[in-house]
Amino acid sequence: MAEWNRDTLWRQGHLLGSDAVAALGLRHTAEPEQTLAIVASHDCDLAQHPDGEPVVEVMVGSLLAKKEGTYVHAKSARKLHIEFGGASACWGEFEATGKFAIDKWALNEFQPRTDATLSPEDQATFQMWLASRYRRSAFPDEFERRLIRETKLNEKIAKAVKPHGELIVGVFFDVDGGVEVTRDGPDDTYTLDITILHRADMDFDAAEKAATEAAKAIEKAFTDKLFGPTKKWQHIELRSCEPLSESVLTYQVFKQLKRWRLDHMSLAADPQQPLPAD
């Protein structure tokens, strides 16, 4: 058995070969023949000797025939669609619940795939997605109740963004200027500013157009639902909904915004269960 050291070939984001997948019993439950297994452990953890850190975390997913815009760019904390480049270029689907721990010595018997790899940008996306499960933007419970249960405007947001897929990076909220205020009654409105962040490194004009279309659809949905009936904002006042390129978003502004995870739209329990902080 080869010694494990800091020069191990394994890195976060590497795919396991079919030999390793079979030997380690990492078959996808629903589509075993389409299994993809990717290393989730950080490089620093991989470098540690198995005597101290004996396991490696991997995500077990599957090959994807067609990506969905809702799940690219880590827009959902529960599911990720991500692209691998190389001779065997493909798209993969991973779910947050598909994480397994495998013995580091057992993984040491195999080498990572080189025919399908993540680009540096997609590697960063994979890291953000892994972190998003534990670092979610928290919104007031009453605000989420109004947006999701009272008005179902979360579904309108998801519907506006979904068709534009990779062109839109994410949807970001500024609620009450970042100050948590207790609201009571429909006339005591939250103020909301929405930023639709779009790509800058693809077709800039197409991305800007996509974000603009999504922003207009969202603005119309809020106006029709919360302003139109009474000519006075109720529940949530949408002050702005603006498209913005990722190339001009400053770090100072970014720190003030909170990402709205589109996986809120998939919560369909009846009655609605309390939402985890996002």
N, C-alpha and C positions, 0 to 999 in steps of 0.2 A: 504494500500500500504506500503510495507516495506521501511524503510529508506535506502537511498543510503549513503554508507560510504567507507572509504579506504579499508575495508575488503571485498569489493564486490568480488563475485566469478568470475566475468568476467575478462579475460586477453586477450591481443593481441594474435591472432592465434587460439582462441577458435571458434569452430563451433557452430552455432545456431541449435537447434533442429527443427524438422518438425513443431512443434506447434508454435514456434516463427516465423519461416519462413512464415507460413500461416497467422498468426495474423498480422504480420508487412508488408505483401504484397511484399515479396522479391523473388517472383518466377523468375527463369531464363526465359528470353524471348523466346529462341528457344527450350529449353528442360525443361519445368516447373517441370516435374516429377523427374528430375535428379538434382534439385537445391541443391547447397551447398552455405551457407552463412558464411563467416568468419569475425571475428572482426579485423579491421585494425588499430583502434586507439591504441596508446601506453598506456601501463599500467599506467603511470603517469597521462595521460589525463582521463583515465577511473576512476581513484580514485577521481578526482575532483567532487565536488557537482554539480548536475544538474543546480542549480541556476547560477553557474559561467560558466560551460561548459555543455550546455543542450543536445548535440548530440553525438552520437557514429558513427564513420565511419565503414562501413562494405563493403566487396567485395562480390558480388553475382556471383557465378560461377556454375559449374556443375560437376557431377560425370564423370570420364573419363574411357572409356573402355580400351584405350591403350595410354600410354605416348609416347611422341616424344622427342628424344634427344636434339633437338634444343631449347626446352622450359624448360628443367630442370636446376637446379643450377643457376636460375636467369640469364641465358645467353641471354634472350630476355627481353627488358624492357616493351614490350607490352603484352606478354602472359606468364603465368607461369603454369607448370605442377609440382605438388607437392604431396608427399605421406603422408597419415595419417595412423598411426598405431593404434592397439587396437583390440577389439572384432569385430568391423566393419571396419577393415582396407580397405583403398581404395586410389585411386588417384583422385585428383581434378584438374580442369582447371579453371584458373581465368584470366581475361583480365583487363588491366589497366583502361579501360573505364567503368568497372562494379562497380564503387564505389557509395555508397549511404549513406546518413546521416539519422539516425533514432533517435527518441526521447529516451533519456537515461532513463526516467521514464518508458517508454513502455518496454524497454529491461529488466528493473528491475523485470518485472513480470515473467521472465523465467530464466532457468538455462542452462549453457553451456552443450554441449554433453561431455560425458566421454568415449564413446565407440569408438571414432575416434579422435586422438590427434596428434599433431606434436611432433616429437622428438626435443631435443635441437638443433641439427644440422639443421633440417628442419625449425625450428622456426627462426634461424639465416638467412637461405636462404630466408624465407618469408620477413623478415625485409629488407634484401638487395634488394629484388625485389621491395618492396614498395619505397625504397629510390632511386632506379635506374631511376625512372621516372623523378626525379628532380635533380639527380646528375649523369650526363652522361659525358663520356670522349669526349672532344672537339678536333676535328682534323681540320687542315686547309681545307677550302672549296675546294681548288684546288686539294689537296690530295684525298679527297673523290670523286671529279669529275673523277679523273684519275682511281681510284680503282673501282668505281661503274659504271659510264657512259662510260668512254673511253675503259676500258678493261673488265669489268664485272667479275673481279677477286674476288669480294666479294662473288659471287655465288659459285666460286670454293672453297673458304674457307668454306662456309657453307656446301657444299656437302661433303667435306673431313671430317668435324667434326661430322655431323649429325648421321652417322651410329653407332658412338661409345657412344652415349647417356650419361648415368650417369658416365661413366669412365672419361670423360673430363670435367673439371670444367669450363674452359673458354679459350678464345683466347685473348692475350694481345699484344699490339703494342708499339714499341718505334720508333717514327718517328723523324728523324734528331736529335737524342739524346735529344729530349724534347725541342729543340730550334725552334721556329716558324720562318721559312724562306720563303720568297716569291719566288716561282719557276716560270720560264717562258720558255715554249717550252719543247719538249720531251727529248732533250739532257740535260736539267737542271733537274736532277733527285732527287726525294726524296730518302733518305736512310731509309730502314725499317728493323727492327729486330722484329721477331715474336716469342712469347713464347706460347707453347701449354701446359697449366697447367692441370695435371691429378691427379686423386684421389690417396690417399695413404692409406685409411682406408678400402678399399674393397680388391679385388685381385690385389695386387700391380703390379705383372708381367703382368697381362692382361691390366691394366690401362696404364702401361708404353708402352706396345706394341701398344695399340690403339693410344696413343699420337704420337708415333714414325711413325706409318702408316699415320696419318693425316698430320704430319709435312712433310713427304716425298711427299705426294700428293700435298700439297700446294707449296712446293719448286719446284716441276716439273711444276706446272701450271704457276708459275711466270716466270720460266726459258723459257718455251716454248713460252710464250706470249711476254715477254719483253726483253729477251736476245737472244733467238735462231735465230730470223729472221735476225738480223744485227750483231750478236756476240758482241754487245755492249748494255749495259742497257739503256732502254728508259723509260721515265715517272717515274718509281719507281725501285730503285735498292734494291733487297732483299739480305741483307748482311747475314742474318741467319734466320733459322726457327728451333727452338729447343724444344724438349719435356722436361718438368720439373715437378717434383713431388711437390705437394703443401706442403709437409713436409720439403722441403729444400729451399723454396722461402723465402728469408729474407724480413723483413719489409722495409729495405732500398731500395732493388731492386723493391719491390712492388710499392713503392711510385713513381718510375720512369716510371712505365708502365701504359698504358691506355687500358682498356678493349674495345675490338671491339665487339659490340653487334650484334649478328647474325640476329636480326630482320631487319637489313638493307636489307637482301635479299628479304624481302616481299614488298619493295617499288617498285611498278610497274606502277606508274602514267606515262602517255605519253602525253606531254613531262614530263620528270622527274622534280618533284617539289623540291625546296630547302630542304635539309635535316636538321632536327633539330640537335642541338649539342648533341653528345653522350658521 
